[in-house]
Amino acid sequence: MIKVLVCCASGYGTSMMMKLTAEKAFKALGVDAKVENAPIAEAKSSAGNFDIVITSPTFVSTFDSIKDRVKIAAVKNPLSQPEYVNALKESGLVK
């Protein structure tokens, strides 16, 4: 099972939409994943416990210190399932 963290600035509305879209993307790919959402402030301290962090391009550099052990992916449109699928494939976690 892949552990996924999605995060946005406040961790409420957008990250919940990101969570739902990411879950759909993993399901479409036939991949078992546990997706959690969090605000960026919380995500900074917990991201090391996940296989991949998905966030907006604005926050990608927030995770530079862990990018050697955790995949970091950016999506511009939090509701675009195809964008999540592409980000997941580019990360190398799914084929």
Buried (B, 14 or more C-beta within 10 A) or exposed (E): EBEBBBBBBEBEEBBBBBBBBBBBBBEEBEBEBEBBBBBBEEBBEEBEEBBBBBBBEEBBEBBEEBEEEBBBBBBEEBEBBEBBBBBBBEBEBBE
